[in-house]
Amino acid sequence: MLHKHRIGELSKKLRAEGMDVMIIGPSSDLEYFSDLHFHPDERFKALFVMAEGGFFHIIPELYYEEA
């Protein structure tokens, strides 16, 4: 479950700081914004939050059921 309000607040902060995007990998931050509980390993997993308010995540197909 993505927390759209939290992601929206992050987007506002990114704009205020002049940043375009934030990439959040497996961490407590990722859990805060998405409730995804991934552990760091060799497979790339991340949530991308853009300053204009858009967001998406990239995960290997192996983890689709968890997302």
C-alpha positions, -999 to +999 in steps of 0.1 A: +000+000+000+015+033-011+009+062+013+000+089-013-002+117+013+033+110+025+046+108-010+028+141-018+045+157+011+079+144+000+073+158-035+066+192-020+099+190-001+118+180-033+104+210-052+113+233-023+149+220-023+152+222-061+155+184-065+139+165-094+136+130-080+144+109-049+152+072-052+144+051-021+158+017-019+151-011+007+151+006+040+128+019+068+122+049+045+107+026+019+085+010+045+073+044+057+062+055+022+050+022+008+047-005+034+070-026+013+093-047+034+123-057+012+157-066+024+188-053+005+202-079-018+217-082-053+184-074-070+175-038-077+143-026-059+134+011-054+106+036-052+111+067-074+093+099-062+093+129-086+091+165-076+060+170-098+041+144-077+045+113-098+059+081-084+066+045-095+086+015-082+109-010-099+110-045-086+120-078-101+091-100-112+102-124-084+088-100-058+055-089-076+033-108-051+050-090-022+043-056-038 
